[in-house]
Amino acid sequence: MATSSSTPSTTGHGPHSAPHGGNPFTPGFGLTPMILAGRDVAIEEFTAALAGNVPEARAILISGARGSGKTVLLTEFRELALDAGWTDLRMHTSSTSLTDELRSQAIARLRELDPEAETSHLTSARISALSASRDVVQRYEGEGEVLTTVLDRLAALTDEDGGGLLITLDELQSVDRDQLHALTQHVQDLIGSGHAVAFIAAGVRTGVDALLDHERTTFLRRAHRIEVGSVDVGTAAEAIRMTIADTAKTITPEAAVLAGEISQGYPYLIQLIGSKAWQHSGDAETIEIEDVRRARDTVVAAMIKNVHGPALRGLSARKREYLRAMLEDEGPSAVGDIARRMAIDPRNQSTYRERLIEDDLIRPAGRGFVEFSLPYLAEALRHEEREGVGADIEPDRGLTRSHRSRRDPRPR
C-alpha cells in the first residue's frame, strides 16, 4: 500500500493550490491538496514507470473508500505524466460510449500533434498572373479512419516526442463492463505494438472488486493495485503543519497534533480539520489548539453528512442492526457478542459481517473481532438513533436576501 510511509510527500502538482494569503486546505472531494500525505511510494513507483524502468507498473488500478484520496492520486499521476511529456486522454464513465469518447479525444490530440493533420496540393496555376490555387485537406475530419489506426498514429507520435500516451478513467465502479472491456482491449493492443502507454483507473473498492469478478476484466486483474486509505496520525499532523508552513500563518505543535488526532489520518478529514481550524483562527497569525478544538464538532458533522450519510441511507435493517450492536463496545467488537445482541445464531452473523466488510463499513480486528472501518461511523449511527435515518446533522438556519431581492427597487 502507498499509505505506509511515515513522511508525507511534498509533491503537489494539482491546480487547486491556494495562494499564500488564502486558506490552503482543500476539503472538497477530488481536490488536490498542497501536501500529499503517505503517497511517496506510489508516486516514486509511477515516476519510475514513466521513465521506463518498470513499464509493467504503467497499468494501475487505484481503489479505496470515499474520501480516501483516489481521485487525488489519479490526478497526481496525470500531472506527473504531463510533466514528463506524456499526452493524456481522460475518459468519463458518464459517456454514452467509451470507445467513441476515446476516438474523439484521440483525434483532437492528433489535430494538435500530427504534422500531417493538414495537407494541401496544387490544383491549378496561372503563370501570367503568378497565382495558384490549392486544395487543403483535413486528415482527421469526419469518420474516415478507424479507432485502431487513430490510436496507433497518436501513440507513435507521442513515442517520437520521448513521452507516451496516458489513458485515465475515474469512478470505475460506475462503468459499463462491456464498454470497459472494449476500452482495455485497445490499451492492450497499443501495449502489444510496443508503444509507451499507461492506463490508470480509480474507483470505490467494493465496486472495483465486484467489477473484477467479471470474466472480461482480465487486463485490470493484472494491473498494479494501489489501495489508498488512512495514514498514521503523526503523518497527518505533519501534513497539516507543512500545509500551513507554506502560508503567512503558523500552527502550534500541540494544535497540529490535535488536528492529526481528530483527522484519524483519513485524507478527507486531514483537509477538513485543517480548513476549519484555519477559519476559526481568523486574522491571527497562529492557529492555536483552541481553534482546532472549536472545529471538531463541525468536522465530525461534515463527515457524517458527506461520507456516512450516503452509505447508511440505503442500508438494510439487519445490517444496520449489526452496526448498532457494535456501539456497546468502546473498541473492537467480538462477533459472538454481536450475535448475542442480535439474538441470532453465531454462525449466521458471518453473512452480515462479510457484507458489511464489502461495504467498507467494518473491517476485521483480529480473530473473532471486527471494528468500524471509517472515522466517526459510531457517531453517525448514534445520530441516526436520536434523529432518525437520513436526518441532517443540524437544520439550516438564518435568513438571507437573494440577489433578486437586492436588485428589486421596491421600497421595504
C-alpha positions as CSV (number, residue, x, y, z in Angstrom):
1,M,0.0,0.0,0.0
2,A,1.1,3.5,-0.7
3,T,-0.1,4.8,2.7
4,S,2.6,3.2,4.8
5,S,5.2,6.0,4.6
6,S,5.8,7.9,7.7
7,T,6.8,11.1,5.9
8,P,4.3,12.9,3.7
9,S,5.3,13.7,0.2
10,T,5.9,17.3,-0.7
11,T,4.8,16.8,-4.2
12,G,1.7,18.7,-5.3
13,H,1.1,19.4,-8.9
14,G,-2.6,19.9,-8.8
15,P,-4.5,23.0,-10.0
16,H,-6.1,23.8,-6.6
17,S,-3.2,25.1,-4.7
18,A,-4.1,28.2,-2.7
19,P,-2.1,31.5,-2.7
20,H,-0.1,32.3,0.4
21,G,-2.8,34.6,1.8
22,G,-5.8,32.2,1.4
23,N,-6.9,29.0,3.2
24,P,-4.5,26.4,1.8
25,F,-6.7,23.3,2.6
26,T,-8.9,21.6,0.1
27,P,-11.6,19.5,1.8
28,G,-13.7,19.0,-1.3
29,F,-13.7,15.5,-2.8
30,G,-11.2,15.1,-5.6
31,L,-9.4,18.4,-5.0
32,T,-5.6,18.2,-4.9
33,P,-4.1,19.1,-1.5
34,M,-0.8,21.1,-1.3
35,I,0.8,18.2,0.7
36,L,0.1,14.6,-0.2
37,A,0.3,12.5,3.0
38,G,1.7,9.0,2.7
39,R,1.7,8.6,-1.0
40,D,5.5,8.7,-1.5
41,V,5.9,5.1,-2.5
42,A,3.2,5.2,-5.1
43,I,4.5,8.4,-6.6
44,E,8.1,7.1,-6.8
45,E,6.9,3.8,-8.5
46,F,4.9,5.6,-11.1
47,T,7.7,8.1,-11.8
48,A,10.0,5.1,-12.4
49,A,7.3,3.5,-14.6
50,L,7.1,6.7,-16.7
51,A,10.8,6.6,-17.2
52,G,10.6,3.1,-18.5
53,N,12.3,1.5,-15.5
54,V,9.3,-0.6,-14.5
55,P,7.0,-0.5,-17.5
56,E,4.8,-3.2,-16.1
57,A,3.7,-0.6,-13.4
58,R,2.1,1.6,-16.1
59,A,-1.3,-0.2,-15.7
60,I,-2.6,1.0,-12.4
61,L,-5.9,0.3,-10.5
62,I,-6.5,2.7,-7.6
63,S,-9.2,1.8,-5.1
64,G,-10.4,2.8,-1.7
65,A,-13.3,4.2,0.3
66,R,-15.0,7.6,-0.4
67,G,-12.7,10.4,0.7
68,S,-9.6,8.3,0.9
69,G,-7.8,10.2,-1.9
70,K,-8.4,8.0,-5.0
71,T,-9.1,10.9,-7.4
72,V,-6.3,13.0,-5.9
73,L,-3.7,10.3,-6.5
74,L,-5.0,9.7,-10.1
75,T,-4.7,13.5,-10.7
76,E,-1.2,13.5,-9.3
77,F,-0.2,10.6,-11.6
78,R,-1.7,12.5,-14.5
79,E,0.3,15.7,-13.6
80,L,3.5,13.7,-13.3
81,A,2.9,12.2,-16.8
82,L,2.2,15.6,-18.3
83,D,5.4,17.0,-16.7
84,A,7.3,14.1,-18.3
85,G,6.0,15.0,-21.7
86,W,3.2,12.4,-22.0
87,T,-0.2,13.1,-23.7
88,D,-3.3,12.3,-21.7
89,L,-6.8,11.1,-22.7
90,R,-9.3,11.4,-19.9
91,M,-12.3,9.0,-20.2
92,H,-15.6,9.6,-18.3
93,T,-17.9,6.9,-17.0
94,S,-20.9,9.2,-17.9
95,S,-20.1,8.8,-21.6
96,T,-22.6,7.0,-23.8
97,S,-19.7,5.1,-25.4
98,L,-16.2,5.0,-24.0
99,T,-14.7,4.0,-27.4
100,D,-16.5,6.9,-29.1
101,E,-15.1,9.3,-26.5
102,L,-11.6,7.7,-26.9
103,R,-11.7,8.2,-30.6
104,S,-13.0,11.8,-30.3
105,Q,-10.2,12.7,-27.8
106,A,-7.5,11.0,-29.8
107,I,-8.5,12.8,-32.9
108,A,-8.5,16.1,-31.1
109,R,-4.9,15.4,-29.9
110,L,-3.8,14.4,-33.4
111,R,-5.1,17.7,-34.8
112,E,-2.6,19.3,-32.4
113,L,0.3,17.0,-32.7
114,D,0.3,15.4,-36.2
115,P,2.3,17.5,-38.7
116,E,0.3,15.8,-41.4
117,A,-3.0,16.7,-39.9
118,E,-3.5,19.3,-42.7
119,T,-2.2,18.7,-46.2
120,S,-2.6,20.6,-49.4
121,H,-1.9,20.1,-53.1
122,L,-1.8,22.3,-56.1
123,T,-4.9,22.2,-58.2
124,S,-4.2,25.0,-60.8
125,A,-1.7,27.7,-61.6
126,R,-1.7,30.7,-63.8
127,I,1.9,31.8,-64.7
128,S,0.9,35.1,-66.1
129,A,-0.9,36.2,-63.0
130,L,1.6,34.5,-60.7
131,S,-1.2,32.8,-58.8
132,A,-2.1,29.4,-57.8
133,S,-5.0,27.6,-56.1
134,R,-4.6,24.7,-53.7
135,D,-6.9,22.2,-52.0
136,V,-6.5,21.9,-48.2
137,V,-7.4,18.5,-46.8
138,Q,-8.0,18.0,-43.1
139,R,-6.9,14.4,-42.4
140,Y,-9.0,14.0,-39.3
141,E,-12.3,15.3,-40.4
142,G,-15.3,13.0,-40.3
143,E,-15.2,9.3,-39.5
144,G,-12.7,8.3,-42.1
145,E,-10.1,6.4,-40.0
146,V,-10.9,3.6,-37.7
147,L,-10.1,3.9,-34.0
148,T,-7.2,1.4,-34.1
149,T,-5.5,3.4,-36.8
150,V,-6.1,6.7,-34.9
151,L,-4.7,5.4,-31.6
152,D,-1.7,3.8,-33.3
153,R,-0.8,7.0,-35.0
154,L,-1.2,9.1,-31.8
155,A,0.8,6.6,-29.8
156,A,3.6,6.6,-32.4
157,L,3.7,10.4,-32.3
158,T,3.9,10.5,-28.5
159,D,6.7,7.9,-28.7
160,E,8.7,10.1,-31.1
161,D,8.4,13.0,-28.7
162,G,10.0,11.0,-25.9
163,G,6.8,10.6,-23.9
164,G,3.9,8.3,-24.1
165,L,0.1,8.0,-24.1
166,L,-1.8,8.1,-20.8
167,I,-5.4,7.0,-20.6
168,T,-7.3,7.6,-17.4
169,L,-10.7,6.6,-16.1
170,D,-12.2,7.7,-12.7
171,E,-15.3,6.4,-10.9
172,L,-14.5,2.9,-12.4
173,Q,-17.3,1.2,-10.4
174,S,-19.9,3.0,-12.5
175,V,-18.6,1.9,-15.9
176,D,-20.4,-0.5,-18.2
177,R,-18.5,-3.7,-18.2
178,D,-18.7,-4.3,-21.9
179,Q,-17.5,-0.8,-22.7
180,L,-14.7,-1.2,-20.2
181,H,-13.6,-4.4,-22.0
182,A,-13.6,-2.6,-25.4
183,L,-11.5,0.2,-23.9
184,T,-8.9,-2.0,-22.3
185,Q,-8.7,-4.1,-25.4
186,H,-7.5,-1.1,-27.3
187,V,-5.0,-0.3,-24.5
188,Q,-3.7,-3.9,-24.7
189,D,-3.3,-3.7,-28.4
190,L,-1.2,-0.5,-28.1
191,I,1.0,-2.0,-25.5
192,G,1.4,-5.2,-27.6
193,S,2.5,-3.0,-30.5
194,G,5.4,-1.7,-28.4
195,H,4.1,1.8,-27.7
196,A,4.7,3.6,-24.4
197,V,1.2,3.5,-22.9
198,A,-0.1,3.9,-19.4
199,F,-3.6,3.2,-18.1
200,I,-4.9,4.4,-14.7
201,A,-8.3,3.7,-13.3
202,A,-9.7,4.6,-9.9
203,G,-12.9,3.6,-8.1
204,V,-14.6,2.7,-4.8
205,R,-13.1,-0.6,-3.6
206,T,-16.3,-2.6,-3.3
207,G,-17.4,-1.6,-6.7
208,V,-14.0,-2.3,-8.2
209,D,-13.9,-5.8,-6.6
210,A,-17.3,-6.6,-8.0
211,L,-16.2,-5.4,-11.4
212,L,-13.0,-7.6,-11.3
213,D,-15.2,-10.6,-10.8
214,H,-16.4,-10.2,-14.4
215,E,-14.8,-12.6,-16.8
216,R,-13.9,-9.8,-19.3
217,T,-11.8,-7.7,-16.9
218,T,-8.6,-9.8,-17.1
219,F,-6.5,-6.8,-18.0
220,L,-7.5,-4.9,-14.9
221,R,-6.9,-8.0,-12.7
222,R,-3.2,-7.9,-13.9
223,A,-2.9,-4.2,-13.2
224,H,-0.8,-2.8,-10.4
225,R,-3.3,-2.4,-7.5
226,I,-3.0,0.6,-5.2
227,E,-5.3,0.5,-2.2
228,V,-5.5,4.0,-0.6
229,G,-6.6,4.6,2.9
230,S,-5.8,6.4,6.1
231,V,-2.3,7.4,7.2
232,D,-0.9,7.3,10.7
233,V,-1.8,10.2,12.9
234,G,1.8,11.6,13.1
235,T,1.9,11.8,9.3
236,A,-1.5,13.6,9.3
237,A,-0.3,16.1,11.8
238,E,2.9,16.8,9.8
239,A,0.9,17.2,6.6
240,I,-1.3,19.8,8.3
241,R,1.8,21.6,9.7
242,M,3.6,21.6,6.3
243,T,0.5,22.9,4.5
244,I,0.3,25.9,6.9
245,A,4.1,26.4,6.8
246,D,3.7,27.5,3.1
247,T,1.5,30.4,4.2
248,A,1.8,33.5,6.4
249,K,0.3,31.6,9.3
250,T,1.8,29.1,11.7
251,I,0.3,26.4,13.9
252,T,1.4,25.4,17.3
253,P,2.8,21.9,17.7
254,E,0.0,21.0,20.1
255,A,-2.6,22.2,17.7
256,A,-1.1,20.3,14.8
257,V,-1.1,17.1,16.9
258,L,-4.7,17.5,18.0
259,A,-5.7,18.2,14.4
260,G,-4.0,15.0,13.3
261,E,-5.8,13.1,16.1
262,I,-9.2,14.5,15.1
263,S,-8.5,13.5,11.4
264,Q,-7.6,10.0,12.4
265,G,-5.4,10.0,9.4
266,Y,-8.3,10.0,7.0
267,P,-7.3,12.1,3.9
268,Y,-10.7,14.0,3.6
269,L,-10.6,14.8,7.4
270,I,-7.0,16.0,7.2
271,Q,-8.1,18.7,4.8
272,L,-11.3,19.4,6.6
273,I,-9.9,19.9,10.1
274,G,-7.1,22.0,8.7
275,S,-9.5,24.2,6.8
276,K,-11.9,24.6,9.7
277,A,-9.1,25.4,12.2
278,W,-7.8,27.9,9.8
279,Q,-11.2,29.6,9.6
280,H,-11.5,29.7,13.4
281,S,-8.1,31.4,13.7
282,G,-9.5,34.4,11.9
283,D,-6.8,37.1,11.4
284,A,-4.5,35.7,14.0
285,E,-1.0,34.8,12.8
286,T,-1.0,31.5,14.7
287,I,-3.5,28.7,14.8
288,E,-3.9,27.7,18.4
289,I,-5.1,24.4,20.0
290,E,-8.4,26.1,20.9
291,D,-9.1,26.8,17.2
292,V,-8.7,23.1,16.5
293,R,-11.0,22.2,19.4
294,R,-13.7,24.5,18.2
295,A,-13.5,23.0,14.7
296,R,-14.0,19.4,15.8
297,D,-17.9,19.3,16.0
298,T,-18.2,20.9,12.6
299,V,-15.7,18.4,11.1
300,V,-17.5,15.4,12.6
301,A,-20.9,16.7,11.3
302,A,-19.5,17.1,7.8
303,M,-18.0,13.6,7.9
304,I,-21.4,12.2,8.9
305,K,-23.3,14.1,6.3
306,N,-21.0,13.7,3.4
307,V,-19.5,10.3,3.8
308,H,-21.5,8.2,6.3
309,G,-25.0,9.6,5.4
310,P,-25.0,8.3,1.8
311,A,-23.5,5.0,2.9
312,L,-26.0,4.3,5.6
313,R,-29.1,5.6,3.8
314,G,-29.6,2.5,1.7
315,L,-28.5,0.0,4.3
316,S,-30.8,-2.9,5.1
317,A,-32.4,-3.0,8.6
318,R,-30.4,-6.2,9.5
319,K,-27.1,-4.6,8.5
320,R,-27.9,-1.5,10.5
321,E,-28.8,-3.7,13.5
322,Y,-25.4,-5.4,13.2
323,L,-23.7,-2.0,13.3
324,R,-25.7,-0.7,16.2
325,A,-24.9,-3.9,18.1
326,M,-21.2,-2.8,17.9
327,L,-22.0,0.5,19.6
328,E,-21.9,-1.1,23.0
329,D,-18.2,-1.7,22.7
330,E,-15.6,1.0,23.1
331,G,-13.1,-0.8,21.0
332,P,-13.3,-3.8,18.6
333,S,-16.4,-6.0,19.0
334,A,-16.4,-9.7,19.4
335,V,-18.6,-11.3,16.7
336,G,-20.1,-13.7,19.4
337,D,-21.3,-10.7,21.4
338,I,-22.8,-9.2,18.3
339,A,-24.7,-12.4,17.5
340,R,-26.0,-12.5,21.1
341,R,-27.2,-8.9,21.0
342,M,-28.9,-9.5,17.7
343,A,-30.4,-12.8,19.0
344,I,-29.1,-14.8,16.1
345,D,-27.0,-18.0,15.8
346,P,-23.3,-17.0,15.9
347,R,-22.8,-18.8,12.6
348,N,-25.4,-16.7,10.9
349,Q,-23.8,-13.4,11.9
350,S,-20.9,-14.1,9.4
351,T,-23.2,-13.3,6.5
352,Y,-23.8,-9.8,7.7
353,R,-20.2,-9.4,8.7
354,E,-18.9,-10.3,5.2
355,R,-21.4,-7.9,3.6
356,L,-20.5,-5.0,5.8
357,I,-16.8,-5.6,5.2
358,E,-17.6,-5.5,1.4
359,D,-19.5,-2.2,2.1
360,D,-16.3,-0.7,3.7
361,L,-18.2,-0.1,6.9
362,I,-16.4,-2.6,9.1
363,R,-13.1,-4.5,9.0
364,P,-11.5,-7.5,10.8
365,A,-9.8,-6.6,14.0
366,G,-8.1,-9.9,14.9
367,R,-9.6,-13.4,15.1
368,G,-13.2,-13.2,16.0
369,F,-13.3,-9.4,16.3
370,V,-14.5,-6.5,14.0
371,E,-14.3,-2.7,14.2
372,F,-15.7,0.3,12.3
373,S,-13.5,0.9,9.2
374,L,-14.0,4.7,8.9
375,P,-13.7,7.5,11.5
376,Y,-16.8,8.7,13.3
377,L,-19.1,5.9,12.0
378,A,-20.2,5.2,15.6
379,E,-21.2,8.9,15.9
380,A,-23.2,8.7,12.7
381,L,-25.1,5.7,14.0
382,R,-25.8,7.3,17.3
383,H,-27.1,10.4,15.4
384,E,-29.4,8.1,13.4
385,E,-30.7,6.6,16.7
386,R,-31.5,10.1,18.0
387,E,-32.8,11.8,14.9
388,G,-33.9,9.1,12.5
389,V,-32.4,7.7,9.3
390,G,-31.4,10.4,6.8
391,A,-31.8,13.3,9.2
392,D,-29.4,16.2,8.7
393,I,-26.9,16.8,11.5
394,E,-28.2,20.3,12.0
395,P,-31.2,22.1,10.4
396,D,-30.3,25.1,8.3
397,R,-30.9,28.4,10.0
398,G,-30.8,32.1,9.1
399,L,-32.4,34.3,6.5
400,T,-30.5,35.9,3.6
401,R,-31.8,38.2,0.9
402,S,-31.5,36.8,-2.6
403,H,-29.8,38.6,-5.4
404,R,-33.2,39.2,-6.8
405,S,-34.5,41.0,-3.7
406,R,-31.3,43.1,-3.6
407,R,-32.0,44.2,-7.1
408,D,-35.7,44.9,-6.6
409,P,-36.2,48.7,-6.4
410,R,-39.5,48.4,-4.5
411,P,-39.4,50.1,-1.0
412,R,-39.3,47.8,2.0
